[in-house]
Amino acid sequence: MPKVYGIGAAVVIVGALFKIQHLPGAGVMLGIGLTTEAIIFFLSAFEPPHKEPDWTKVYPELADDYTGPVNKPAVRSAGAGAGDSVSQKLDHMLESAKIGPELIESLGKGMKSLAENVKQMSNLTSAAVATDEYAKNVSKASQALIEMNKSYAKTASAMSEMANASTDAKEYHTQVQNITKNLGALNSVYEMELQDANSHLKAMNKFYGNVASVMESMEKAGKGSEKFAAEMQKLTTNLTSLNSIYGSMLTAMRGGGGGQAQPSQA
């Protein structure tokens, strides 16, 4: 079964590779691989379980009901024929060279004194470097003082110019105040003129309004005069007709009276 698991996993990996690389037949290969893996997992369900060996037969101490003595692991001792260890060889070499604890202690003291001397030398070197840096800083400070003196002189001259400018500024302020007063007076005069212009404008508007009303009245009166003239003409015509009728009536009346008088004279 382990071989079958490995073969099925290989087929699945190849199908996944085809799918990732988008190679031709990737879907088919992936389907085959997953199907193979599913079949293998299905068959693994029927695999008998793995039997664990009974280790209590070899190591009785592992049994739950063991009550006997516990065997300690044996310590392997170095035999004489196995040879000296490394430390023993080193001790033998030191003894043959006559190197004892006193020599090693003096060697340690010498190394310490050498380290202190080197440290002092480094301090001296640092002091020399610091001295050079101090000299450079002093020169830089002197240059800075010179520049500061120049700046102070420029500042003093600027302050004197500012004092002179303050006098001019006072005069300028006085002139500005005078201009402000004049502008205020001009604004007052302008406001008065504007009020007069507004009153004149209102009067002119009222006058034009009255003229318009008069013209409208005159127009109405003209229309009335025309009607009056027409009526007078009609009246004159009617009077003329009436006079002609009345003259005809008088003529007829006079003619009738003359005919009646003649028979009486006869």
Residue, then its C-alpha position, 0 to 999 in steps of 0.5 A: m500500500p505505501k507504493v500505491y500511495g506514492i504512485g497516486a500522489a505522483v499522479v495528483i502532483v503531475g495533474a496539478l502541475f499541468k493545471i498551474q502551467h495551463l498546459p494542454g490536457a490540464g483538466v484531464m490530467l487533474g481529473i485523472g490524478l484526483t480520481t486516482e487519489a480518491i480510489i486510493f483513499f477508498l482502498s485505504a479504508f479496507e487496509p488492516p490496522h498496523k500492529e504495534p509490537d509488545w515492547t514490554k517483552v523487551y523492556p518489562e519496565l514499560a508494563d503498567d503492572y511492573t513492580g520489580p527493580v529498575n535497571k540503571p544504564a551501565v556507565r562505560s568506564a575508560g580502560a587503561g588500554a584505551g589510552d589517556s584522554v585529551s585532558q590527561k595528555l594535556d596535563h602530561m604535556l604541561e608537566s613535561a614542559k615544567i609549566g605550573p600554576e605559578l607560570i600560568e598565573s604570571l602569564g595572566k598577570g602579564m596579559k592584564s598589564l599588557a591590556e592596561n598599557v594598550k588601553q592607556m596608549s589608546n587614551l593618549t591617542s584619544a587625547a591627542v585627537a581631542t587636542d587637535e579637535y580642540a584647536k580646530n574648535v578654537s579656530k572655528a570659535s574665533q572665526a565665529l566671533i569675527e563674524m559675530n562682530k561683523s554682524y553686530a556692526k551691521t545690526a548697529s547700523a541697521m538700528s540707527e537706520m531704523a531710528n531714522a526711519s522711525t522719524d520718517a514713519k512719524e511724519y508719514h503717520t501725520q500725513v496719513q492722519n491728515i489724508t484721513k481727515n480730508l477723506g472724511a470731509l470729502n465723504s461728508v460733502y459727497e454724502m450731502e451732494l448725494q442726498d441733494a441729488n436724490s431729492h432732486l431726482k425724486a422731485m424730477n420723477k414727481f414732476y414727470g409723473n405729473v406731466a404724464s398725468v396732464m398729458e393723459s388728461m389732455e388726451k382724454a380732453g381731446k377725445g372729448s372735444e372730438k366727440f363734442a364737435a361731432e355732436m355739435q355738427k349733428l345738432t347743427t344738421n338737425l337744426t338745419s333740417l328742422n329750420s327747413i321743415y319749419g320754413s316749409m310749414l310756414t310757407a304752407m301756412r301762408g299759402g293756405g291763408g291767402g286762398q281763404a281771403q280771396p272769396s270773402q272779398a268777392 
